[in-house]
Amino acid sequence: MTFDDVRTLVLAWPEVEDGSSYGTSALKVRKKMLARLKEDGDSLVMPGVPPDERDILVESQPKVFYFTDHYRDYPMMLIRLSKARRQTVEPLLRRHWRTLASKKAVRDYDATASS
């Protein structure tokens, strides 16, 4: 995957827009960060991942998931996009999108996705 792949995927969801964060490309929902490209150009900074889940993901797929000391105390992890697959990344993004999007946007999205 690339950040452009992620961008194409999530811009199809309601209320997602391009932005920037810490000088890198970011995807935001209602001005809140859904995810951003890390300065290395290959890693996705992924908020909304509880530390216990993050630990399991890092242990099970260390080539894809990791975190640095900087993120240790936050519900965030890093995803190496060059090693990641859409079916692994999309559910994490979608879950975080659901926490940021308006209830109406989520309801409308669910209604169209199930029809």
Buried (B, 14 or more C-beta within 10 A) or exposed (E): BBBEEBBEBBEEBBBBEEBEBEEBBBBBBEEEBBBBBBEEEBBBBBBBBEBEBBBEBBEEBEEBBBBEEEBEEEBBBBBBBEBBEEEBBBEBBBEBBBEBBEEEBBEEBEEEEEE
